[in-house]
Amino acid sequence: MCTFFMNQEFIAKLKLFLNNINESDRVGLFYHAFCTDGVCSAVITAKAFEKIAKRRIDFIEQLPVFEINEQLLTLFKEKRITKAIFVDLSLKQNEFLMKKAPEIVDILIIDHHEFKEDINSERISFLHASLWNKEIKSHAYPASKLCYDLFSYLTNMEDLDWIASVGLISDRGYKQWKEFVKGVMEKYGFEEKGDVFETTLGKISQTVGSGLRFNEYSREVFKILYSAKDYGTILKNELLVRCNDILSKELKCWLENTDKAEKHGDLVYYVINSEHELASPISTILSVKEFYGKTVIVVCDTGGEVIKISARNQVGLRVNDLLRKAVNGIVDADAGGHVPAASCKIKRDDLSKFKRQLFDVYDQMVKD
């Protein structure tokens, strides 16, 4: 475990950020879009803020990007945000933007994605999983659990333990946090099963995730989870249940047709056509089951100008580096994520170039 001093330093930073918020401040909360860990982190943070600050956050928004960009700086000004909180967002250290943003807002970042350097400064509080606990790989410390742990030092968060569990299960954090999840299941009387996704918490995770796959409902999912009186509310929500039923059938179809995937060595390149963002769940399932040990790339063509791509490798090759290198030189491409799980977005016209670069980068990484 990290030293007690490190824990105290982190909590002091968190307390200082919160204590410096006054009534005239406009607080914005930004979270990773279309991600169950992201939305759970946001709900936990919003609830914790209310317990501590005795008021609500002024503006909450999902972000489909991996970095602070010019559009976000404009949003700060339009919404008059003076304090910005980011959870589960892999913010690239763009020196110009990271220097410019603090001129407009005070920033709190709670995250677990890989980073290049510690960006803590007078106006940036960077609370990262790997700085909080050096013995746990950051990808195994989902943001929902990190938010829960940090805010638990300042207020009682036990009523939100099931939301933290839902988030970490969705982000493949169960193996690391098995004892915590088992404790939550025992508390609520949930039955333990060999496959955590077959438990009540696992089913809630899948149900929440299904709602996030529908672009038109993704913001509504936050409201549903935020307003939930208890875990049962989620499993009975008509919108989420309907989304889950639709996606379960579609997922089954794509998972039964993986023979159409292209093989390049131990890289599996699978293109699907769906109006829903299914690249992430399909790539995860395939990398854990049918193609365990291989690098799985799922390209999801939703028919729009932008195409979403997810990469998974559960035991070896760093897929976050793979995607970052594969989009090198591609205008407006955006890539980020963890060692075993990453994603990127590119324009439709750049797909052929991306594929060529992907295969070339993969061959070089395997060779090295």
Helices and strands as residue ranges (DSSP letters): H 4-19, E 27-32, H 36-53, E 59-63, H 70-78, E 83-87, H 95-100, G 101-103, E 106-111, E 124-128, H 129-132, G 138-140, H 143-152, G 158-160, H 161-170, H 178-188, G 196-198, H 200-212, H 218-227, H 231-236, H 238-255, G 258-260, E 262-264, E 267-273, H 279-288, E 295-301, E 306-312, H 319-326, E 334-337, E 341-347, G 348-350, H 351-367
